[in-house]
Amino acid sequence: MDSPPIRVLIVDDDALVRSGLSMMLAGAGDLEVVGDVADGAEAVPAVNEHRPDVVLMDIRMPRLDGLAATELLRARRDPPEIILLTTFDTDDHILRAMRAGASGFLLKHTPPPEIIQAIRQVAAGEPMLSPAVLRRMMAFVADAGADPRKARARELLERLSEGERAVALRVGQGRTNSEIGRELSLSVATVKAYVSRLLTKLELNNRVQVALLVNDADLEAR
């Protein structure tokens, strides 16, 4: 049997953007737009009603912005994956989005095939952390100078076993599961098991947040 389509909810205050995204996603047979709303405040009841797998969320909205709405949704027991869309790519937006638990961050002028691929990727449990975004995020954290989060991040990483820490550090470098497996001589299934365990121990939602924690700790993979 074919897999059910990936259910997508669109949250954007611009009706033309919502319409354009809906038409674009309709061309992908494995995606289904189950609803669209105009504000972050409407996102929570819409998620309750439609149970999407992935939410495409605008950042700048008048009542409740996408970052605040993401924090609310990711605090749920069974949260959807969230990709934030914006016309802005300021470093503080990227960093706050990832700390909020977003699975990806895209500019609105991203080519349609890349948006579709990003939805598929996060729905499959692989948050979209592009090398370009990762480099900017790391540079922004480094430029911030002494960060009180550093000691806390290192303390959290000390909870991990040696193997889990090795995997976490490579997640922080933006490595895929396959790349981590090759570096550490592990199967992809074993790497996934390590990631699941370290997420539980660190009480994090996804590997993007692991990458942020590693960058806060300012540690290098060995």
Salt bridges, closest charged atoms under 4 A:
ASP12 OD2 - LYS108 NZ 2.91
ASP30 OD2 - ARG120 NE 2.77
ASP36 OD1 - ARG18 NE 2.97
ASP39 OD2 - ARG63 NE 3.62
GLU42 OE2 - ARG63 NH2 3.64
GLU49 OE1 - HIS50 NE2 3.78
ASP58 OD1 - LYS108 NZ 3.28
GLU71 OE2 - ARG96 NE 3.74
GLU81 OE1 - ARG74 NH1 3.73
ASP89 OD2 - ARG136 NH1 2.93
ASP91 OD1 - ARG136 NH2 2.89
GLU126 OE1 - ARG207 NH1 3.80
ASP147 OD2 - ARG149 NH2 2.89
GLU155 OE2 - ARG152 NH1 3.34
GLU164 OE2 - ARG197 NE 3.28
GLU164 OE1 - LYS201 NZ 2.92
GLU183 OE1 - ARG170 NE 2.83
GLU183 OE2 - ARG175 NE 2.51
ASP216 OD1 - ARG99 NH2 3.00
ASP216 OD2 - ARG149 NE 3.61
ASP218 OD2 - LYS150 NZ 3.73
